[in-house]
Amino acid sequence: MARNIKAGDLRQVITLQRPVSTIGAHNRRAVEWTDVATVPAAMADVSGREFWEAQAYNAEDIVTFTIRWRADMDTTWRVRRGEVTYNIVEINRLGYMRDYMRLRCRAVGAGGS
């Protein structure tokens, strides 16, 4: 429960990024990622789920980051932790108590994408 989270539990440092549409070369729309904030977070591994699909091996790396409440976030944003980028799949605002929120995220790979 969110009330059991202490500041000392937020040991990871993550960067929250939001997409910004730009017009690039040849008038083509491109998405650039802008850092919004670097925040402390608690990180928990939700799934190291491995499965076979169409005879190809896939690994799904899903984690949950718990951060302090932010009213401006949505699922178009993403999270960076070190060299790994995570797409935000779901935001759980923990009963709308406005103290903490959980971000369920899926890794998209090392070095960003």
C-alpha positions as a Python dict, from the first residue, in 0.01 Angstrom:
ca = {
    (1, 'M'): (0, 0, 0),
    (2, 'A'): (119, 349, -74),
    (3, 'R'): (117, 452, 294),
    (4, 'N'): (395, 201, 364),
    (5, 'I'): (636, 364, 120),
    (6, 'K'): (917, 561, 279),
    (7, 'A'): (1153, 802, 111),
    (8, 'G'): (1433, 549, 168),
    (9, 'D'): (1248, 300, -51),
    (10, 'L'): (1294, 529, -350),
    (11, 'R'): (1652, 420, -426),
    (12, 'Q'): (1650, 420, -806),
    (13, 'V'): (1690, 733, -1016),
    (14, 'I'): (1479, 750, -1330),
    (15, 'T'): (1418, 1013, -1594),
    (16, 'L'): (1066, 1086, -1714),
    (17, 'Q'): (1042, 1183, -2079),
    (18, 'R'): (757, 1312, -2293),
    (19, 'P'): (724, 1304, -2671),
    (20, 'V'): (751, 1625, -2869),
    (21, 'S'): (650, 1630, -3235),
    (22, 'T'): (886, 1814, -3466),
    (23, 'I'): (907, 1872, -3837),
    (24, 'G'): (1231, 1725, -3966),
    (25, 'A'): (1402, 1698, -4300),
    (26, 'H'): (1175, 1691, -4604),
    (27, 'N'): (885, 1820, -4389),
    (28, 'R'): (841, 1483, -4220),
    (29, 'R'): (700, 1468, -3872),
    (30, 'A'): (935, 1316, -3615),
    (31, 'V'): (908, 1245, -3245),
    (32, 'E'): (1182, 1362, -3013),
    (33, 'W'): (1194, 1279, -2643),
    (34, 'T'): (1234, 1563, -2395),
    (35, 'D'): (1345, 1507, -2036),
    (36, 'V'): (1079, 1638, -1800),
    (37, 'A'): (1217, 1537, -1461),
    (38, 'T'): (1469, 1312, -1290),
    (39, 'V'): (1300, 1156, -989),
    (40, 'P'): (1367, 894, -721),
    (41, 'A'): (1173, 570, -762),
    (42, 'A'): (1124, 225, -617),
    (43, 'M'): (1159, -48, -878),
    (44, 'A'): (999, -392, -870),
    (45, 'D'): (1022, -668, -1127),
    (46, 'V'): (668, -763, -1226),
    (47, 'S'): (752, -1016, -1490),
    (48, 'G'): (1049, -1179, -1649),
    (49, 'R'): (787, -1365, -1849),
    (50, 'E'): (932, -1574, -2126),
    (51, 'F'): (716, -1731, -2390),
    (52, 'W'): (716, -1892, -2734),
    (53, 'E'): (519, -1721, -3003),
    (54, 'A'): (515, -1827, -3369),
    (55, 'Q'): (815, -2049, -3295),
    (56, 'A'): (1020, -1744, -3200),
    (57, 'Y'): (1155, -1682, -2850),
    (58, 'N'): (1049, -1357, -2688),
    (59, 'A'): (1124, -1213, -2345),
    (60, 'E'): (897, -955, -2194),
    (61, 'D'): (1060, -735, -1931),
    (62, 'I'): (788, -563, -1729),
    (63, 'V'): (870, -359, -1419),
    (64, 'T'): (684, -126, -1187),
    (65, 'F'): (825, 207, -1078),
    (66, 'T'): (673, 376, -774),
    (67, 'I'): (725, 751, -773),
    (68, 'R'): (586, 1052, -593),
    (69, 'W'): (257, 1185, -730),
    (70, 'R'): (260, 1382, -1055),
    (71, 'A'): (-58, 1519, -1206),
    (72, 'D'): (91, 1584, -1549),
    (73, 'M'): (184, 1228, -1656),
    (74, 'D'): (11, 1006, -1908),
    (75, 'T'): (90, 684, -2094),
    (76, 'T'): (245, 864, -2392),
    (77, 'W'): (547, 938, -2171),
    (78, 'R'): (834, 697, -2113),
    (79, 'V'): (1091, 619, -1844),
    (80, 'R'): (1469, 597, -1876),
    (81, 'R'): (1677, 411, -1620),
    (82, 'G'): (2042, 403, -1713),
    (83, 'E'): (2060, 290, -2075),
    (84, 'V'): (1723, 111, -2070),
    (85, 'T'): (1406, 276, -2197),
    (86, 'Y'): (1061, 171, -2077),
    (87, 'N'): (726, 250, -2234),
    (88, 'I'): (457, 326, -1977),
    (89, 'V'): (179, 70, -2009),
    (90, 'E'): (-37, 176, -1716),
    (91, 'I'): (-45, 444, -1448),
    (92, 'N'): (-197, 344, -1114),
    (93, 'R'): (-261, 654, -905),
    (94, 'L'): (-304, 442, -590),
    (95, 'G'): (-655, 545, -489),
    (96, 'Y'): (-609, 909, -584),
    (97, 'M'): (-445, 986, -250),
    (98, 'R'): (-200, 1216, -428),
    (99, 'D'): (110, 1088, -254),
    (100, 'Y'): (251, 809, -473),
    (101, 'M'): (176, 646, -807),
    (102, 'R'): (289, 328, -980),
    (103, 'L'): (400, 311, -1340),
    (104, 'R'): (377, -32, -1501),
    (105, 'C'): (635, -27, -1780),
    (106, 'R'): (768, -251, -2056),
    (107, 'A'): (1134, -235, -2157),
    (108, 'V'): (1191, -146, -2520),
    (109, 'G'): (1563, -219, -2524),
    (110, 'A'): (1905, -99, -2426),
    (111, 'G'): (2015, 239, -2548),
    (112, 'G'): (1665, 364, -2623),
    (113, 'S'): (1445, 350, -2928),
}
